[in-house]
Amino acid sequence: MNETAVNILFRETLHADDPEHIYHIAASCTLFYLEELQVARELVQERLSRGEASGYYFIIAEDQGMPVGYTCFGPIPMTRNRFDLYWIAVMKSCQGSGVGRQLMQRTEARIQVMAGERIYVETSSRDDYAVTHRFYNACQYRQEAVLQDYYAPGDDKVIYMKVL
């Protein structure tokens, strides 16, 4: 496990170079397919171009001015006070240092400020996501559903939820 993250700063304002930073953070995790990495970049670009109207919100974790992790979240359309956590990713070199937990806590606090009551997270059931599942469980998220063969044969969608 890496050292505990103590000098991490967090920001909610996106910068023009964040689409590439976020792409590289997600790519370092080695879990995501190319198409998923492109979507991660596109969501940042959407927020930069449309602002809050995009429906996407970000929290960026920085170490010495360089992004090392982030979350992307937003209200779920046509629901009352329900939010999706679309992405949480931490640079491979920083995983295990507490950056992910800090990001999750800050994201949950921000969602509460936005009157959010529940957070939903979707993830893969692939074996290489076992650490991801342990992380959500450790953050007190409860598995709500499994959609069999959702992403591909043998790759289920696992849905977690937390009541704030």
Secondary structure, DSSP 4 states (H G I P E B T S, - for coil): -PPP--SEEEE-S--TTHHHHHHHHHHHTS-S-HHHHHHHHHHHHHHHHHGGGG--EEEEEEETTEEEEEEEEEEPTTSSSEEEEEEEEE-GGGTTTTHHHHHHHHHHHHHHHTT--EEEEEEE-SGGGHHHHHHHHHTT-EEEEEEEEEEETTEEEEEEEEE-
